[in-house]
Amino acid sequence: MCPSQWDWDRCIYPPAASPRNELPGHRVRFTIYGTPACAQCTAAYRALDKEGLDYTIVEITQDPVAHDYVRGLGYLHGPCLRSR
């Protein structure tokens, strides 16, 4: 995730996968792993909406496999964003 603000130019993305440098015909999509009452998750949804980016929400409280996946990555709370 980007430092404090959603400053896409400072994020670490391969150039072809950057939301600002999409390949023609390819659109970056995100999966957001979070919980229903997560203020940071809501902020992430709003930021992605503002940028017009596509995303899927996975509620880790409802999906044990997703919960284990996020924990396996070392995250203790949401949001956990994954680009695809």
Backbone torsions as a table, in degrees:
resi	resn	phi	psi	omega
1	MET	NA	154.6	-177.1
2	CYS	-74.1	156.8	175.5
3	PRO	-62.3	142.8	179.9
4	SER	21.7	-68.2	178.0
5	GLN	-92.2	163.8	177.7
6	TRP	-82.1	76.0	-179.4
7	ASP	-98.7	88.5	-172.8
8	TRP	-58.7	-29.7	-178.1
9	ASP	-69.9	-20.1	179.6
10	ARG	-97.6	-7.4	178.8
11	CYS	-69.9	155.8	179.0
12	ILE	-98.9	103.2	177.5
13	TYR	-133.3	147.2	167.6
14	PRO	-61.3	144.3	-175.1
15	PRO	-52.4	-38.9	-177.5
16	ALA	-71.0	-21.8	-176.6
17	ALA	-100.2	-2.4	-178.2
18	SER	-64.9	136.2	176.7
19	PRO	-57.6	-26.2	180.0
20	ARG	-87.8	-14.0	-176.1
21	ASN	-128.9	52.8	-177.8
22	GLU	-68.8	146.2	172.6
23	LEU	-72.6	146.1	178.1
24	PRO	-56.9	132.3	179.2
25	GLY	82.9	-4.1	179.6
26	HIS	-117.3	137.6	179.0
27	ARG	-125.5	130.3	177.6
28	VAL	-71.6	132.7	176.8
29	ARG	-123.8	150.5	-178.3
30	PHE	-121.3	151.4	167.4
31	THR	-114.4	128.5	178.3
32	ILE	-110.8	118.9	175.5
33	TYR	-96.2	121.9	-177.3
34	GLY	-157.7	-169.7	179.7
35	THR	-124.8	159.6	-174.9
36	PRO	-60.4	-37.4	-175.1
37	ALA	-100.8	27.2	-174.6
38	CYS	-90.7	110.3	-180.0
39	ALA	-64.2	-38.0	179.0
40	GLN	-66.3	-34.7	177.1
41	CYS	-64.9	-43.9	178.5
42	THR	-60.7	-39.9	177.5
43	ALA	-63.9	-38.6	178.2
44	ALA	-65.2	-43.2	178.0
45	TYR	-58.5	-46.4	-178.4
46	ARG	-63.7	-41.7	-179.7
47	ALA	-64.6	-42.6	178.7
48	LEU	-67.9	-39.3	175.9
49	ASP	-60.3	-44.5	-179.1
50	LYS	-59.9	-37.2	179.7
51	GLU	-83.4	-6.7	179.6
52	GLY	73.8	26.8	-178.1
53	LEU	-94.6	147.1	-179.6
54	ASP	-83.4	143.4	176.6
55	TYR	-154.0	159.0	175.5
56	THR	-120.5	137.7	178.7
57	ILE	-100.7	130.4	174.6
58	VAL	-118.7	116.0	179.0
59	GLU	-81.5	109.2	-176.0
60	ILE	-71.7	-14.5	175.9
61	THR	-76.5	-18.9	-178.8
62	GLN	-104.1	-12.5	-174.7
63	ASP	-127.0	99.8	-177.3
64	PRO	-61.9	-32.6	178.7
65	VAL	-66.7	-44.2	177.6
66	ALA	-64.3	-39.9	177.8
67	HIS	-58.7	-47.5	179.5
68	ASP	-64.9	-36.1	178.7
69	TYR	-62.2	-49.1	-178.8
70	VAL	-64.0	-44.1	178.0
71	ARG	-62.3	-38.1	178.5
72	GLY	-63.7	-26.3	176.0
73	LEU	-79.5	-10.2	178.5
74	GLY	98.8	3.5	179.5
75	TYR	-83.3	138.4	179.3
76	LEU	-104.6	-15.5	177.8
77	HIS	-154.9	165.2	-178.1
78	GLY	-87.8	172.0	0.4
79	PRO	-87.0	152.3	170.9
80	CYS	-116.3	116.3	-177.8
81	LEU	-104.2	137.4	177.3
82	ARG	-129.9	128.2	177.2
83	SER	-91.0	150.0	178.2
84	ARG	-142.4	NA	NA
